[in-house]
Amino acid sequence: MKNFKKIIGLFTVIFLAGVLLTIGTVKSTLKKDSPKQEIVEIKKDTTYLLTSEKEKA
């Protein structure tokens, strides 16, 4: 019975470590701002092009 408890404890520690590592990786990935900036610039360019086309027509 002692070995069973040790095995369950070991798997619990490994599982929690994996969950925490995954959460840390996802949070650090979401903090990157460079893709957001590019999306905003593309949106502004597209809006400008659409308004200039409407003015020409």
N, C-alpha and C positions, 0 to 999 in steps of 0.2 A: 504494500500500500504506500510505503514511503517513496518508492521509485515512481509510482503512478503520479503522486503529487508533484514530484520533481519534474516529470515530463510535462505535466499540465502547466506548471509554473514557467518552464523554459519556453514552451510554445506561446504562452501569454506574453512573455517579455519580447519575444521575436515579433509577434503580431503588433504589439504596441509600438515597438521601434519602427516597424515598417509604416504604420499609420502616421506617426510623427514625421518621419522622413518624407513621406508623400505630401503631407500638408505643408511642410517647409518648402518643398520644391514647387508646389503649385503657387504658393504665396509669392515666392521670389519671381516666378514667371509672370504673374499678373502685375507686378510692380513696374515692369518695363514700360516706359512711356513712348519710346520711339515709334512703334506702329500706330499709336493713337494720333500722334502728330502728323504722320503721313496721311492718315485717313481724313483728318480735318483739312489738310491742304488740298487733297484731291477733291473733296466736297466743295471747297471754295472755288477751285478752278472750274469745276463742272457747272456750278451755279453761275459763274461769270460768263462762261461760254453760252449757256442757255439764254441768259438775258441779252447778250450781244446779238445772238441769232434772232431773237424776237424783235429787237430794235431794227435790224436790217430788213426784216420782212414786212 
